[in-house]
Amino acid sequence: MMVARGESPAFIATPTMDLILWLLLPLLLVVAVILWLTESREQRIRRWHKQGMSQRCIADRLCCSRYAVRKVLA
């Protein structure tokens, strides 16, 4: 494959890179689970609101008042 001057070659995966990716995948999964488990109530409220959930639905899910949800989103 010829690469013109000034252009970068396309990304080519090697067996070593594949091995590194397969070793990092479980670590990334563990980190994602830890972040999800340690997510605060305020972070959940913001995430669910960003996903389109109503304030009433969020309040019901967290067993708190709509005022508490509104206060976090303000």
All heavy atoms as a GROMACS GRO file, in nm:
protein
  599
    1MET      N    1   0.085  -0.118   0.000
    1MET     CA    2   0.000   0.000   0.000
    1MET      C    3   0.089   0.123   0.000
    1MET      O    4   0.175   0.140   0.085
    1MET     CB    5  -0.089  -0.003   0.125
    1MET     CG    6  -0.173   0.120   0.141
    1MET     SD    7  -0.298   0.101   0.269
    1MET     CE    8  -0.214   0.173   0.408
    2MET      N    9   0.066   0.210  -0.093
    2MET     CA   10   0.145   0.333  -0.104
    2MET      C   11   0.067   0.447  -0.039
    2MET      O   12  -0.053   0.458  -0.056
    2MET     CB   13   0.168   0.367  -0.252
    2MET     CG   14   0.252   0.266  -0.327
    2MET     SD   15   0.425   0.275  -0.281
    2MET     CE   16   0.470   0.435  -0.341
    3VAL      N   17   0.140   0.528   0.034
    3VAL     CA   18   0.079   0.643   0.100
    3VAL      C   19   0.139   0.768   0.038
    3VAL      O   20   0.261   0.781   0.029
    3VAL     CB   21   0.106   0.640   0.252
    3VAL    CG1   22   0.049   0.763   0.318
    3VAL    CG2   23   0.050   0.514   0.313
    4ALA      N   24   0.052   0.858  -0.007
    4ALA     CA   25   0.098   0.982  -0.067
    4ALA      C   26   0.164   1.069   0.039
    4ALA      O   27   0.136   1.058   0.159
    4ALA     CB   28  -0.018   1.057  -0.131
    5ARG      N   29   0.252   1.153  -0.006
    5ARG     CA   30   0.324   1.241   0.085
    5ARG      C   31   0.225   1.331   0.159
    5ARG      O   32   0.133   1.387   0.102
    5ARG     CB   33   0.420   1.328   0.005
    5ARG     CG   34   0.522   1.397   0.090
    5ARG     CD   35   0.619   1.470   0.006
    5ARG     NE   36   0.728   1.377  -0.029
    5ARG     CZ   37   0.839   1.413  -0.086
    5ARG    NH1   38   0.859   1.537  -0.120
    5ARG    NH2   39   0.932   1.325  -0.113
    6GLY      N   40   0.242   1.340   0.291
    6GLY     CA   41   0.155   1.424   0.372
    6GLY      C   42   0.032   1.353   0.426
    6GLY      O   43  -0.042   1.408   0.505
    7GLU      N   44   0.008   1.232   0.382
    7GLU     CA   45  -0.108   1.155   0.430
    7GLU      C   46  -0.060   1.050   0.530
    7GLU      O   47   0.049   0.997   0.518
    7GLU     CB   48  -0.179   1.084   0.315
    7GLU     CG   49  -0.249   1.178   0.219
    7GLU     CD   50  -0.325   1.101   0.112
    7GLU    OE1   51  -0.357   0.983   0.134
    7GLU    OE2   52  -0.349   1.159   0.006
    8SER      N   53  -0.145   1.022   0.629
    8SER     CA   54  -0.110   0.919   0.726
    8SER      C   55  -0.168   0.786   0.680
    8SER      O   56  -0.275   0.781   0.620
    8SER     CB   57  -0.163   0.955   0.864
    8SER     OG   58  -0.302   0.965   0.861
    9PRO      N   59  -0.098   0.676   0.707
    9PRO     CA   60  -0.151   0.546   0.665
    9PRO      C   61  -0.275   0.510   0.746
    9PRO      O   62  -0.295   0.558   0.857
    9PRO     CB   63  -0.036   0.450   0.695
    9PRO     CG   64   0.045   0.519   0.798
    9PRO     CD   65   0.029   0.667   0.773
   10ALA      N   66  -0.359   0.425   0.690
   10ALA     CA   67  -0.480   0.380   0.759
   10ALA      C   68  -0.440   0.297   0.881
   10ALA      O   69  -0.332   0.238   0.886
   10ALA     CB   70  -0.566   0.298   0.664
   11PHE      N   71  -0.528   0.291   0.981
   11PHE     CA   72  -0.502   0.215   1.102
   11PHE      C   73  -0.500   0.066   1.070
   11PHE      O   74  -0.592   0.014   1.008
   11PHE     CB   75  -0.610   0.244   1.207
   11PHE     CG   76  -0.592   0.166   1.333
   11PHE    CD1   77  -0.498   0.205   1.426
   11PHE    CD2   78  -0.668   0.053   1.358
   11PHE    CE1   79  -0.480   0.133   1.543
   11PHE    CE2   80  -0.651  -0.019   1.474
   11PHE     CZ   81  -0.556   0.021   1.567
   12ILE      N   82  -0.392  -0.001   1.108
   12ILE     CA   83  -0.379  -0.143   1.083
   12ILE      C   84  -0.364  -0.214   1.217
   12ILE      O   85  -0.271  -0.184   1.294
   12ILE     CB   86  -0.258  -0.174   0.993
   12ILE    CG1   87  -0.273  -0.101   0.859
   12ILE    CG2   88  -0.242  -0.322   0.973
   12ILE    CD1   89  -0.153  -0.108   0.770
   13ALA      N   90  -0.454  -0.304   1.249
   13ALA     CA   91  -0.448  -0.378   1.376
   13ALA      C   92  -0.343  -0.488   1.365
   13ALA      O   93  -0.331  -0.555   1.263
   13ALA     CB   94  -0.583  -0.437   1.409
   14THR      N   95  -0.269  -0.505   1.472
   14THR     CA   96  -0.169  -0.611   1.478
   14THR      C   97  -0.208  -0.709   1.587
   14THR      O   98  -0.288  -0.676   1.675
   14THR     CB   99  -0.030  -0.552   1.509
   14THR    OG1  100  -0.035  -0.492   1.638
   14THR    CG2  101   0.010  -0.448   1.406
   15PRO      N  102  -0.153  -0.830   1.585
   15PRO     CA  103  -0.185  -0.926   1.691
   15PRO      C  104  -0.152  -0.874   1.831
   15PRO      O  105  -0.224  -0.900   1.927
   15PRO     CB  106  -0.099  -1.047   1.656
   15PRO     CG  107  -0.075  -1.036   1.509
   15PRO     CD  108  -0.070  -0.888   1.481
   16THR      N  109  -0.046  -0.796   1.844
   16THR     CA  110  -0.011  -0.739   1.974
   16THR      C  111  -0.116  -0.640   2.021
   16THR      O  112  -0.156  -0.642   2.138
   16THR     CB  113   0.126  -0.668   1.966
   16THR    OG1  114   0.223  -0.758   1.914
   16THR    CG2  115   0.169  -0.617   2.102
   17MET      N  116  -0.166  -0.558   1.931
   17MET     CA  117  -0.270  -0.462   1.967
   17MET      C  118  -0.399  -0.534   2.003
   17MET      O  119  -0.469  -0.494   2.096
   17MET     CB  120  -0.292  -0.363   1.852
   17MET     CG  121  -0.174  -0.271   1.831
   17MET     SD  122  -0.191  -0.168   1.686
   17MET     CE  123  -0.322  -0.062   1.735
   18ASP      N  124  -0.431  -0.642   1.932
   18ASP     CA  125  -0.550  -0.720   1.964
   18ASP      C  126  -0.539  -0.777   2.105
   18ASP      O  127  -0.635  -0.775   2.182
   18ASP     CB  128  -0.569  -0.834   1.864
   18ASP     CG  129  -0.617  -0.785   1.729
   18ASP    OD1  130  -0.664  -0.669   1.721
   18ASP    OD2  131  -0.606  -0.863   1.632
   19LEU      N  132  -0.422  -0.828   2.141
   19LEU     CA  133  -0.400  -0.884   2.274
   19LEU      C  134  -0.416  -0.777   2.381
   19LEU      O  135  -0.483  -0.799   2.483
   19LEU     CB  136  -0.262  -0.947   2.282
   19LEU     CG  137  -0.222  -1.004   2.419
   19LEU    CD1  138  -0.314  -1.120   2.455
   19LEU    CD2  139  -0.078  -1.047   2.418
   20ILE      N  140  -0.361  -0.661   2.359
   20ILE     CA  141  -0.372  -0.551   2.455
   20ILE      C  142  -0.518  -0.511   2.472
   20ILE      O  143  -0.565  -0.491   2.584
   20ILE     CB  144  -0.286  -0.430   2.410
   20ILE    CG1  145  -0.138  -0.465   2.423
   20ILE    CG2  146  -0.319  -0.306   2.492
   20ILE    CD1  147  -0.045  -0.363   2.362
   21LEU      N  148  -0.591  -0.501   2.363
   21LEU     CA  149  -0.733  -0.466   2.371
   21LEU      C  150  -0.812  -0.571   2.449
   21LEU      O  151  -0.898  -0.537   2.530
   21LEU     CB  152  -0.792  -0.447   2.232
   21LEU     CG  153  -0.746  -0.321   2.159
   21LEU    CD1  154  -0.800  -0.321   2.017
   21LEU    CD2  155  -0.790  -0.197   2.233
   22TRP      N  156  -0.785  -0.698   2.426
   22TRP     CA  157  -0.857  -0.804   2.498
   22TRP      C  158  -0.821  -0.807   2.646
   22TRP      O  159  -0.901  -0.851   2.729
   22TRP     CB  160  -0.832  -0.939   2.434
   22TRP     CG  161  -0.918  -0.959   2.313
   22TRP    CD1  162  -0.878  -0.960   2.184
   22TRP    CD2  163  -1.059  -0.978   2.311
   22TRP    NE1  164  -0.985  -0.977   2.101
   22TRP    CE2  165  -1.099  -0.989   2.176
   22TRP    CE3  166  -1.158  -0.986   2.410
   22TRP    CZ2  167  -1.230  -1.008   2.138
   22TRP    CZ3  168  -1.289  -1.005   2.371
   22TRP    CH2  169  -1.324  -1.016   2.236
   23LEU      N  170  -0.700  -0.764   2.680
   23LEU     CA  171  -0.661  -0.757   2.821
   23LEU      C  172  -0.722  -0.635   2.890
   23LEU      O  173  -0.752  -0.638   3.009
   23LEU     CB  174  -0.509  -0.755   2.836
   23LEU     CG  175  -0.438  -0.885   2.797
   23LEU    CD1  176  -0.287  -0.866   2.802
   23LEU    CD2  177  -0.480  -1.000   2.886
   24LEU      N  178  -0.741  -0.526   2.817
   24LEU     CA  179  -0.798  -0.404   2.875
   24LEU      C  180  -0.949  -0.410   2.886
   24LEU      O  181  -1.007  -0.343   2.972
   24LEU     CB  182  -0.758  -0.284   2.791
   24LEU     CG  183  -0.615  -0.234   2.806
   24LEU    CD1  184  -0.591  -0.118   2.712
   24LEU    CD2  185  -0.587  -0.195   2.948
   25LEU      N  186  -1.014  -0.490   2.805
   25LEU     CA  187  -1.159  -0.496   2.805
   25LEU      C  188  -1.218  -0.533   2.942
   25LEU      O  189  -1.307  -0.464   2.991
   25LEU     CB  190  -1.207  -0.592   2.697
   25LEU     CG  191  -1.357  -0.594   2.670
   25LEU    CD1  192  -1.402  -0.458   2.622
   25LEU    CD2  193  -1.390  -0.701   2.569
   26PRO      N  194  -1.169  -0.639   3.011
   26PRO     CA  195  -1.224  -0.669   3.144
   26PRO      C  196  -1.199  -0.556   3.245
   26PRO      O  197  -1.286  -0.526   3.328
   26PRO     CB  198  -1.151  -0.796   3.187
   26PRO     CG  199  -1.098  -0.855   3.063
   26PRO     CD  200  -1.076  -0.742   2.968
   27LEU      N  201  -1.085  -0.491   3.235
   27LEU     CA  202  -1.055  -0.379   3.325
   27LEU      C  203  -1.152  -0.264   3.303
   27LEU      O  204  -1.204  -0.207   3.399
   27LEU     CB  205  -0.912  -0.331   3.304
   27LEU     CG  206  -0.868  -0.211   3.386
   27LEU    CD1  207  -0.870  -0.245   3.534
   27LEU    CD2  208  -0.732  -0.163   3.344
   28LEU      N  209  -1.180  -0.232   3.179
   28LEU     CA  210  -1.275  -0.126   3.149
   28LEU      C  211  -1.415  -0.161   3.196
   28LEU      O  212  -1.488  -0.075   3.245
   28LEU     CB  213  -1.277  -0.096   2.999
   28LEU     CG  214  -1.150  -0.033   2.943
   28LEU    CD1  215  -1.159  -0.022   2.791
   28LEU    CD2  216  -1.126   0.102   3.005
   29LEU      N  217  -1.451  -0.288   3.186
   29LEU     CA  218  -1.582  -0.332   3.234
   29LEU      C  219  -1.592  -0.316   3.385
   29LEU      O  220  -1.693  -0.269   3.436
   29LEU     CB  221  -1.605  -0.478   3.193
   29LEU     CG  222  -1.740  -0.537   3.230
   29LEU    CD1  223  -1.851  -0.461   3.158
   29LEU    CD2  224  -1.745  -0.683   3.196
   30VAL      N  225  -1.488  -0.353   3.458
   30VAL     CA  226  -1.486  -0.338   3.604
   30VAL      C  227  -1.498  -0.192   3.642
   30VAL      O  228  -1.574  -0.155   3.732
   30VAL     CB  229  -1.358  -0.402   3.664
   30VAL    CG1  230  -1.341  -0.364   3.810
   30VAL    CG2  231  -1.363  -0.553   3.648
   31VAL      N  232  -1.425  -0.105   3.575
   31VAL     CA  233  -1.430   0.038   3.604
   31VAL      C  234  -1.571   0.092   3.577
   31VAL      O  235  -1.625   0.170   3.657
   31VAL     CB  236  -1.325   0.115   3.521
   31VAL    CG1  237  -1.346   0.264   3.529
   31VAL    CG2  238  -1.185   0.078   3.566
   32ALA      N  239  -1.634   0.050   3.469
   32ALA     CA  240  -1.769   0.097   3.438
   32ALA      C  241  -1.868   0.053   3.544
   32ALA      O  242  -1.955   0.131   3.586
   32ALA     CB  243  -1.812   0.044   3.300
   33VAL      N  244  -1.857  -0.069   3.593
   33VAL     CA  245  -1.948  -0.119   3.697
   33VAL      C  246  -1.926  -0.042   3.827
   33VAL      O  247  -2.022  -0.004   3.895
   33VAL     CB  248  -1.929  -0.271   3.718
   33VAL    CG1  249  -1.999  -0.319   3.843
   33VAL    CG2  250  -1.979  -0.346   3.596
   34ILE      N  251  -1.802  -0.016   3.863
   34ILE     CA  252  -1.772   0.060   3.985
   34ILE      C  253  -1.830   0.200   3.976
   34ILE      O  254  -1.891   0.250   4.072
   34ILE     CB  255  -1.621   0.063   4.012
   34ILE    CG1  256  -1.572  -0.076   4.055
   34ILE    CG2  257  -1.586   0.167   4.119
   34ILE    CD1  258  -1.423  -0.089   4.066
   35LEU      N  259  -1.814   0.265   3.863
   35LEU     CA  260  -1.870   0.400   3.846
   35LEU      C  261  -2.022   0.397   3.856
   35LEU      O  262  -2.083   0.486   3.915
   35LEU     CB  263  -1.827   0.459   3.711
   35LEU     CG  264  -1.682   0.501   3.700
   35LEU    CD1  265  -1.650   0.544   3.557
   35LEU    CD2  266  -1.650   0.614   3.797
   36TRP      N  267  -2.085   0.296   3.798
   36TRP     CA  268  -2.231   0.284   3.803
   36TRP      C  269  -2.279   0.260   3.945
   36TRP      O  270  -2.378   0.318   3.990
   36TRP     CB  271  -2.276   0.172   3.711
   36TRP     CG  272  -2.423   0.148   3.712
   36TRP    CD1  273  -2.521   0.228   3.663
   36TRP    CD2  274  -2.490   0.035   3.769
   36TRP    NE1  275  -2.644   0.172   3.684
   36TRP    CE2  276  -2.628   0.053   3.748
   36TRP    CE3  277  -2.445  -0.080   3.832
   36TRP    CZ2  278  -2.721  -0.040   3.790
   36TRP    CZ3  279  -2.539  -0.173   3.872
   36TRP    CH2  280  -2.675  -0.151   3.853
   37LEU      N  281  -2.208   0.176   4.021
   37LEU     CA  282  -2.250   0.145   4.158
   37LEU      C  283  -2.228   0.260   4.255
   37LEU      O  284  -2.298   0.271   4.355
   37LEU     CB  285  -2.175   0.020   4.209
   37LEU     CG  286  -2.216  -0.112   4.145
   37LEU    CD1  287  -2.125  -0.223   4.194
   37LEU    CD2  288  -2.361  -0.145   4.174
   38THR      N  289  -2.132   0.346   4.226
   38THR     CA  290  -2.102   0.456   4.316
   38THR      C  291  -2.162   0.588   4.271
   38THR      O  292  -2.130   0.693   4.326
   38THR     CB  293  -1.949   0.473   4.332
   38THR    OG1  294  -1.892   0.499   4.203
   38THR    CG2  295  -1.886   0.350   4.394
   39GLU      N  296  -2.250   0.582   4.173
   39GLU     CA  297  -2.314   0.703   4.122
   39GLU      C  298  -2.404   0.766   4.229
   39GLU      O  299  -2.482   0.698   4.294
   39GLU     CB  300  -2.399   0.665   4.000
   39GLU     CG  301  -2.457   0.780   3.926
   39GLU     CD  302  -2.532   0.733   3.802
   39GLU    OE1  303  -2.602   0.631   3.809
   39GLU    OE2  304  -2.518   0.800   3.700
   40SER      N  305  -2.389   0.894   4.250
   40SER     CA  306  -2.468   0.963   4.353
   40SER      C  307  -2.612   0.986   4.305
   40SER      O  308  -2.643   0.973   4.186
   40SER     CB  309  -2.405   1.098   4.387
   40SER     OG  310  -2.422   1.189   4.280
   41ARG      N  311  -2.698   1.021   4.398
   41ARG     CA  312  -2.838   1.047   4.367
   41ARG      C  313  -2.850   1.164   4.268
   41ARG      O  314  -2.928   1.159   4.174
   41ARG     CB  315  -2.912   1.079   4.496
   41ARG     CG  316  -3.059   1.096   4.478
   41ARG     CD  317  -3.127   1.101   4.611
   41ARG     NE  318  -3.188   1.232   4.625
   41ARG     CZ  319  -3.266   1.267   4.725
   41ARG    NH1  320  -3.289   1.184   4.823
   41ARG    NH2  321  -3.321   1.386   4.729
   42GLU      N  322  -2.769   1.268   4.288
   42GLU     CA  323  -2.772   1.384   4.200
   42GLU      C  324  -2.729   1.346   4.058
   42GLU      O  325  -2.786   1.392   3.959
   42GLU     CB  326  -2.682   1.495   4.254
   42GLU     CG  327  -2.737   1.564   4.378
   42GLU     CD  328  -2.713   1.483   4.506
   42GLU    OE1  329  -2.631   1.388   4.504
   42GLU    OE2  330  -2.778   1.515   4.607
   43GLN      N  331  -2.627   1.260   4.048
   43GLN     CA  332  -2.581   1.217   3.916
   43GLN      C  333  -2.689   1.136   3.845
   43GLN      O  334  -2.709   1.151   3.724
   43GLN     CB  335  -2.453   1.135   3.929
   43GLN     CG  336  -2.332   1.218   3.967
   43GLN     CD  337  -2.212   1.130   4.001
   43GLN    OE1  338  -2.227   1.021   4.056
   43GLN    NE2  339  -2.093   1.179   3.971
   44ARG      N  340  -2.757   1.049   3.920
   44ARG     CA  341  -2.865   0.970   3.861
   44ARG      C  342  -2.977   1.060   3.812
   44ARG      O  343  -3.031   1.041   3.703
   44ARG     CB  344  -2.922   0.871   3.962
   44ARG     CG  345  -2.834   0.754   3.984
   44ARG     CD  346  -2.900   0.652   4.073
   44ARG     NE  347  -2.801   0.548   4.097
   44ARG     CZ  348  -2.801   0.470   4.202
   44ARG    NH1  349  -2.894   0.481   4.292
   44ARG    NH2  350  -2.708   0.379   4.216
   45ILE      N  351  -3.012   1.160   3.894
   45ILE     CA  352  -3.118   1.254   3.854
   45ILE      C  353  -3.082   1.323   3.724
   45ILE      O  354  -3.162   1.329   3.630
   45ILE     CB  355  -3.145   1.357   3.966
   45ILE    CG1  356  -3.213   1.288   4.085
   45ILE    CG2  357  -3.230   1.472   3.915
   45ILE    CD1  358  -3.225   1.374   4.208
   46ARG      N  359  -2.959   1.373   3.716
   46ARG     CA  360  -2.916   1.445   3.594
   46ARG      C  361  -2.913   1.352   3.473
   46ARG      O  362  -2.953   1.389   3.362
   46ARG     CB  363  -2.780   1.509   3.617
   46ARG     CG  364  -2.786   1.627   3.709
   46ARG     CD  365  -2.653   1.700   3.716
   46ARG     NE  366  -2.657   1.798   3.821
   46ARG     CZ  367  -2.602   1.782   3.942
   46ARG    NH1  368  -2.537   1.672   3.971
   46ARG    NH2  369  -2.611   1.876   4.034
   47ARG      N  370  -2.863   1.228   3.493
   47ARG     CA  371  -2.855   1.132   3.382
   47ARG      C  372  -2.994   1.095   3.332
   47ARG      O  373  -3.020   1.095   3.211
   47ARG     CB  374  -2.779   1.007   3.427
   47ARG     CG  375  -2.767   0.902   3.318
   47ARG     CD  376  -2.672   0.789   3.356
   47ARG     NE  377  -2.701   0.730   3.484
   47ARG     CZ  378  -2.785   0.626   3.502
   47ARG    NH1  379  -2.849   0.575   3.400
   47ARG    NH2  380  -2.803   0.575   3.622
   48TRP      N  381  -3.085   1.064   3.425
   48TRP     CA  382  -3.220   1.026   3.384
   48TRP      C  383  -3.293   1.142   3.318
   48TRP      O  384  -3.367   1.124   3.222
   48TRP     CB  385  -3.300   0.975   3.504
   48TRP     CG  386  -3.255   0.839   3.551
   48TRP    CD1  387  -3.188   0.745   3.479
   48TRP    CD2  388  -3.273   0.783   3.681
   48TRP    NE1  389  -3.163   0.634   3.556
   48TRP    CE2  390  -3.215   0.654   3.680
   48TRP    CE3  391  -3.333   0.829   3.798
   48TRP    CZ2  392  -3.216   0.571   3.791
   48TRP    CZ3  393  -3.334   0.745   3.909
   48TRP    CH2  394  -3.276   0.617   3.905
   49HIS      N  395  -3.272   1.265   3.368
   49HIS     CA  396  -3.336   1.382   3.307
   49HIS      C  397  -3.283   1.402   3.165
   49HIS      O  398  -3.359   1.432   3.073
   49HIS     CB  399  -3.310   1.506   3.393
   49HIS     CG  400  -3.378   1.628   3.341
   49HIS    ND1  401  -3.514   1.645   3.344
   49HIS    CD2  402  -3.327   1.740   3.283
   49HIS    CE1  403  -3.544   1.762   3.290
   49HIS    NE2  404  -3.432   1.821   3.252
   50LYS      N  405  -3.152   1.383   3.148
   50LYS     CA  406  -3.091   1.397   3.016
   50LYS      C  407  -3.145   1.292   2.919
   50LYS      O  408  -3.157   1.316   2.799
   50LYS     CB  409  -2.939   1.384   3.027
   50LYS     CG  410  -2.864   1.426   2.902
   50LYS     CD  411  -2.715   1.408   2.916
   50LYS     CE  412  -2.659   1.509   3.014
   50LYS     NZ  413  -2.512   1.505   3.020
   51GLN      N  414  -3.181   1.175   2.972
   51GLN     CA  415  -3.238   1.068   2.889
   51GLN      C  416  -3.385   1.092   2.857
   51GLN      O  417  -3.446   1.014   2.784
   51GLN     CB  418  -3.221   0.933   2.958
   51GLN     CG  419  -3.078   0.886   2.966
   51GLN     CD  420  -3.063   0.759   3.048
   51GLN    OE1  421  -3.156   0.711   3.112
   51GLN    NE2  422  -2.943   0.704   3.046
   52GLY      N  423  -3.444   1.198   2.916
   52GLY     CA  424  -3.581   1.233   2.882
   52GLY      C  425  -3.685   1.194   2.986
   52GLY      O  426  -3.805   1.206   2.961
   53MET      N  427  -3.642   1.147   3.101
   53MET     CA  428  -3.737   1.108   3.206
   53MET      C  429  -3.795   1.232   3.272
   53MET      O  430  -3.727   1.332   3.291
   53MET     CB  431  -3.662   1.026   3.312
   53MET     CG  432  -3.733   0.906   3.360
   53MET     SD  433  -3.634   0.825   3.485
   53MET     CE  434  -3.624   0.667   3.413
   54SER      N  435  -3.922   1.226   3.307
   54SER     CA  436  -3.987   1.340   3.371
   54SER      C  437  -3.943   1.352   3.517
   54SER      O  438  -3.897   1.254   3.577
   54SER     CB  439  -4.139   1.326   3.365
   54SER     OG  440  -4.180   1.218   3.448
   55GLN      N  441  -3.961   1.470   3.574
   55GLN     CA  442  -3.926   1.491   3.714
   55GLN      C  443  -4.010   1.402   3.805
   55GLN      O  444  -3.960   1.349   3.904
   55GLN     CB  445  -3.943   1.638   3.751
   55GLN     CG  446  -3.842   1.729   3.684
   55GLN     CD  447  -3.860   1.873   3.722
   55GLN    OE1  448  -3.938   1.907   3.811
   55GLN    NE2  449  -3.788   1.961   3.654
   56ARG      N  450  -4.135   1.385   3.772
   56ARG     CA  451  -4.225   1.300   3.853
   56ARG      C  452  -4.177   1.155   3.852
   56ARG      O  453  -4.174   1.088   3.955
   56ARG     CB  454  -4.367   1.309   3.802
   56ARG     CG  455  -4.463   1.222   3.882
   56ARG     CD  456  -4.602   1.240   3.833
   56ARG     NE  457  -4.635   1.382   3.848
   56ARG     CZ  458  -4.753   1.428   3.882
   56ARG    NH1  459  -4.852   1.344   3.897
   56ARG    NH2  460  -4.775   1.555   3.896
   57CYS      N  461  -4.141   1.106   3.736
   57CYS     CA  462  -4.094   0.968   3.723
   57CYS      C  463  -3.964   0.947   3.801
   57CYS      O  464  -3.947   0.845   3.868
   57CYS     CB  465  -4.076   0.934   3.576
   57CYS     SG  466  -4.035   0.763   3.545
   58ILE      N  467  -3.873   1.043   3.792
   58ILE     CA  468  -3.746   1.035   3.865
   58ILE      C  469  -3.773   1.034   4.015
   58ILE      O  470  -3.715   0.954   4.089
   58ILE     CB  471  -3.653   1.152   3.827
   58ILE    CG1  472  -3.610   1.140   3.680
   58ILE    CG2  473  -3.531   1.156   3.918
   58ILE    CD1  474  -3.539   1.262   3.626
   59ALA      N  475  -3.862   1.122   4.060
   59ALA     CA  476  -3.895   1.129   4.203
   59ALA      C  477  -3.956   0.998   4.251
   59ALA      O  478  -3.921   0.949   4.359
   59ALA     CB  479  -3.990   1.245   4.228
   60ASP      N  480  -4.044   0.940   4.172
   60ASP     CA  481  -4.104   0.812   4.209
   60ASP      C  482  -3.999   0.702   4.218
   60ASP      O  483  -4.000   0.620   4.309
   60ASP     CB  484  -4.213   0.771   4.110
   60ASP     CG  485  -4.336   0.859   4.119
   60ASP    OD1  486  -4.351   0.930   4.221
   60ASP    OD2  487  -4.416   0.857   4.023
   61ARG      N  488  -3.908   0.701   4.124
   61ARG     CA  489  -3.805   0.597   4.120
   61ARG      C  490  -3.710   0.609   4.239
   61ARG      O  491  -3.663   0.508   4.292
   61ARG     CB  492  -3.727   0.607   3.990
   61ARG     CG  493  -3.630   0.492   3.970
   61ARG     CD  494  -3.561   0.501   3.838
   61ARG     NE  495  -3.640   0.432   3.738
   61ARG     CZ  496  -3.593   0.397   3.619
   61ARG    NH1  497  -3.470   0.430   3.586
   61ARG    NH2  498  -3.667   0.333   3.534
   62LEU      N  499  -3.681   0.732   4.282
   62LEU     CA  500  -3.588   0.754   4.393
   62LEU      C  501  -3.658   0.768   4.528
   62LEU      O  502  -3.592   0.789   4.630
   62LEU     CB  503  -3.502   0.878   4.366
   62LEU     CG  504  -3.403   0.867   4.252
   62LEU    CD1  505  -3.335   1.002   4.228
   62LEU    CD2  506  -3.301   0.760   4.278
   63CYS      N  507  -3.790   0.760   4.528
   63CYS     CA  508  -3.869   0.776   4.651
   63CYS      C  509  -3.838   0.909   4.720
   63CYS      O  510  -3.807   0.914   4.840
   63CYS     CB  511  -3.845   0.659   4.747
   63CYS     SG  512  -3.891   0.501   4.679
   64CYS      N  513  -3.844   1.014   4.642
   64CYS     CA  514  -3.824   1.148   4.697
   64CYS      C  515  -3.928   1.241   4.636
   64CYS      O  516  -4.008   1.199   4.553
   64CYS     CB  517  -3.683   1.199   4.670
   64CYS     SG  518  -3.644   1.226   4.497
   65SER      N  519  -3.927   1.366   4.676
   65SER     CA  520  -4.027   1.460   4.626
   65SER      C  521  -3.984   1.518   4.491
   65SER      O  522  -3.866   1.516   4.455
   65SER     CB  523  -4.045   1.574   4.726
   65SER     OG  524  -3.928   1.652   4.732
   66ARG      N  525  -4.083   1.568   4.417
   66ARG     CA  526  -4.052   1.636   4.291
   66ARG      C  527  -3.970   1.761   4.317
   66ARG      O  528  -3.887   1.800   4.236
   66ARG     CB  529  -4.181   1.673   4.218
   66ARG     CG  530  -4.243   1.553   4.150
   66ARG     CD  531  -4.374   1.584   4.083
   66ARG     NE  532  -4.370   1.704   4.001
   66ARG     CZ  533  -4.478   1.775   3.973
   66ARG    NH1  534  -4.595   1.739   4.017
   66ARG    NH2  535  -4.467   1.882   3.898
   67TYR      N  536  -3.993   1.824   4.433
   67TYR     CA  537  -3.917   1.942   4.469
   67TYR      C  538  -3.768   1.909   4.480
   67TYR      O  539  -3.683   1.986   4.435
   67TYR     CB  540  -3.968   2.001   4.601
   67TYR     CG  541  -3.885   2.117   4.650
   67TYR    CD1  542  -3.894   2.242   4.588
   67TYR    CD2  543  -3.797   2.102   4.755
   67TYR    CE1  544  -3.817   2.349   4.630
   67TYR    CE2  545  -3.718   2.208   4.798
   67TYR     CZ  546  -3.729   2.330   4.736
   67TYR     OH  547  -3.653   2.436   4.776
   68ALA      N  548  -3.736   1.794   4.539
   68ALA     CA  549  -3.596   1.754   4.553
   68ALA      C  550  -3.530   1.735   4.416
   68ALA      O  551  -3.416   1.774   4.394
   68ALA     CB  552  -3.585   1.627   4.636
   69VAL      N  553  -3.605   1.676   4.323
   69VAL     CA  554  -3.553   1.656   4.187
   69VAL      C  555  -3.536   1.790   4.118
   69VAL      O  556  -3.432   1.817   4.057
   69VAL     CB  557  -3.649   1.565   4.106
   69VAL    CG1  558  -3.606   1.558   3.960
   69VAL    CG2  559  -3.656   1.426   4.168
   70ARG      N  560  -3.635   1.877   4.130
   70ARG     CA  561  -3.629   2.010   4.068
   70ARG      C  562  -3.511   2.090   4.122
   70ARG      O  563  -3.443   2.161   4.048
   70ARG     CB  564  -3.762   2.081   4.091
   70ARG     CG  565  -3.777   2.208   4.012
   70ARG     CD  566  -3.917   2.266   4.017
   70ARG     NE  567  -3.970   2.282   4.153
   70ARG     CZ  568  -4.077   2.218   4.201
   70ARG    NH1  569  -4.143   2.134   4.124
   70ARG    NH2  570  -4.118   2.238   4.322
   71LYS      N  571  -3.485   2.077   4.252
   71LYS     CA  572  -3.375   2.150   4.317
   71LYS      C  573  -3.239   2.104   4.260
   71LYS      O  574  -3.152   2.187   4.237
   71LYS     CB  575  -3.383   2.122   4.466
   71LYS     CG  576  -3.302   2.214   4.550
   71LYS     CD  577  -3.343   2.196   4.696
   71LYS     CE  578  -3.223   2.197   4.784
   71LYS     NZ  579  -3.253   2.173   4.924
   72VAL      N  580  -3.225   1.974   4.235
   72VAL     CA  581  -3.100   1.924   4.179
   72VAL      C  582  -3.081   1.973   4.036
   72VAL      O  583  -2.970   2.007   3.995
   72VAL     CB  584  -3.097   1.769   4.185
   72VAL    CG1  585  -2.979   1.714   4.105
   72VAL    CG2  586  -3.091   1.720   4.328
   73LEU      N  587  -3.189   1.978   3.960
   73LEU     CA  588  -3.180   2.018   3.821
   73LEU      C  589  -3.167   2.168   3.800
   73LEU      O  590  -3.134   2.211   3.691
   73LEU     CB  591  -3.303   1.966   3.744
   73LEU     CG  592  -3.315   1.814   3.734
   73LEU    CD1  593  -3.447   1.776   3.671
   73LEU    CD2  594  -3.198   1.756   3.658
   74ALA      N  595  -3.192   2.245   3.905
   74ALA     CA  596  -3.184   2.392   3.893
   74ALA      C  597  -3.042   2.441   3.885
   74ALA      O  598  -2.950   2.381   3.919
   74ALA     CB  599  -3.254   2.457   4.012
   0.00000   0.00000   0.00000
